[in-house]
Amino acid sequence: MIGRIAGILIEKNPPQLLVDCQGVGYEIDVPMSTFYNLPALGEKVILLTHLAIREDAHVLFGFGSSEERATFRQLIKISGVGSRTALAILSGMSVADLAQAITLQEAGRLTRVPGIGKKTAERLLLELKGKLGADLGAASAAIAAGDHSSDILNALLALGYSDKEALLAMKSVPAGSGVSDGIKLALKSLSKA
């Protein structure tokens, strides 16, 4: 139906926006990750959208990236996870963080999101396993096998590298490396890339 909106940003009231598209104002709900990257009021904005048609309303959801929209669509397919819950998940963690939590089966990271309890977190892990973060799966499995690998990975993430960059760098770190040596080797491989 409506896959993309391009227009002038008129209002910002988290989590809702008002975007003027040639005289028509669209109310769009966005996750906070998209909200924080919006331009100033009066500026042009382009959002990928998902239209949810319910019995009582038509609700338009907007996303800054195709990964966010695809993840949102995967989340709302899960029984018991509605659009508001999916929006809360994407507001509480990035797509990469969610993919890593699912790949490593870490329910604790999901329960930190407001509105996500233990049962919902476990259902998300079960339903999304292999669907989200599948590209990170092989590298994460190798990392989980290493003894200091998670410490090295967390250090790279803390330094600002993305999950994909950090996991790729981890491939150059031999199994059983110490934390400081592993970080040095990973940073060396990242500097070559």
N, C-alpha and C positions, 0 to 999 in steps of 0.2 A: 504494500500500500504506500506508505510514506517512508522512504528509505534514507532520505538526506534532506536537511534543511540548511539553507544559506540565506542569511539576512542580517539585520542590524539588531544588536543586543540592546533591548530597551530596559529590562528589569532583571535584577538578580536578588532573589530571596531564597536562600538555600532550603531545600534542594531544587527549587523551581526557578525557571527562567522564562522570560517573555521575549520572543524573537519576532521582529517585524519582517515579514516577507512580502514586499510590494503591497503594503497596506493591510495585510492580514496578520494578526498577532497570534502566534502559536505558544501555548503554555507547554513547557517541556521540563520533565523531571530528569535530573542528571545526578550521577554519583559524585561524591565530593572530589574524587580524583580528577574528574573533568571540570568541576566547578572551579577548582584552584588554578586551572590553566586557561581560564576564559580571558578574553580581552576586556578592556574597559568598556563601560556603558557608551553607547553611540558608535561603537566599532563593529566591523563586519565579523560574523562568526559562522563557521560551518560545522555542523554536527551530523553524525550518522545517527539514524533514529530507528526505533522499534515502536510500532503502534500496537497497543494492547486493547482489544475490544472486549469489554465486559457487558453484562446485562445492564448495569447502571451507569457506565461511563466509557468513554474512549480516552485512553491515556497515552500520551506520547513521551517516550523516554529517549534521551539524547546521550551520545557518547563521543569522546574526543578521538577514539581510535577503533579500528575494526576489531582488534583483539578484545577490547572491553565489551563491544556489542555482542560478539560471538560468545564470550564467557557469560554474559547476561542471559543470552538465549539458552545456553546449556543449563544454567542454574534454574530457570523457570520451568524447565521440563521435569525437574525433580518433584516428586510428590511431597506436598507440604511446604514447598518453597515458592512463595508468590513473588510478584514483581517488587514489592516493598522490601522483602527480605533479601532478594538478589541485589537491589540497590544498596542496602545496608552493607552487604558483604563487599561489594566493589568500593564502597566508601571507606570501609575499614581496612582494606588491604589491596595492594596492587594485583593485577592479573598474574604477574610473575610470582609474587608471594603466595597467592592462592594455588598456582600450579605446583610450586615447590612443596607446599603443605600437603597437597593431594598425593604427589609423587612419593613423598617421604612418610605419608600416612600419619601426619601430626594433627590430631584432633584438638590439641591444646591451643594451637595457633588460631583455629577457627572459633573456638569458644570465647576468645578475647573480643570478638566482634559483638557489639550490643545486639541482643535479640537472638543470638545463636546459642542454643543449649547443647549439652553433651549428645543427646539423641540426634538432633539435627546435624551436628558436626559429623557424627559417625555415618549418617545417611549420605551426607555430601561426599565424604571420603569413599564410600562404597560405590555410589552412583557415578561419580566422576573419574574413578580410577581408570586409566587408559584412555579417557576422552580429553582430559585437560592436563597439560604438562607431560604428554606422552613423549615429546621430543627431549625432555629433560630426564626421562626415566632411566636410560642406560647409564648416563653419567652419574645420576643420583644413587643408583644401586652400587656403583663402584665406590662412590664416596662413602656410603653407609658402611661398606665393608672395611674401610680404613679406620685406624684408631684415632688419629689426630685430624682426619680429613674434615670433619664438621667444624673444628676450631679454625682451620685454615680457610674454609669456605666462608664462615661467619666474619673473619677478618677482612676478606676481600669485599664482602657485601658492605661492611662498615666503612670501607675506604671509598665506597660509592660506585663500585662496579655492578653491572646488572647481573641477574642470575645466570643468564646465558654466558656472559663473559667469564664469570667466576667459575662456572662448571666446565667451560672449555679450558680454562687455565689449569684446572685441577687434573686434567688428563696428562699434563706434563710433569706432575708431581709423583715420584715413585711411591708405591705403597710402603707404609712404615716410616715415612719421613717425619722428622720432628716438626713442631709447629713453626718455629722461626725459619728453619731451612725450607720448609714447604712454602711458606709465604714468599720467601726470596725467589724460589724457583717459579712460583706462579706469577709473581710480578715481572720477572724476567721474560716469561713467555707472553705476557700481556703487552710488554713494551715492544716486542717484535711484531705483534699483530697490527 
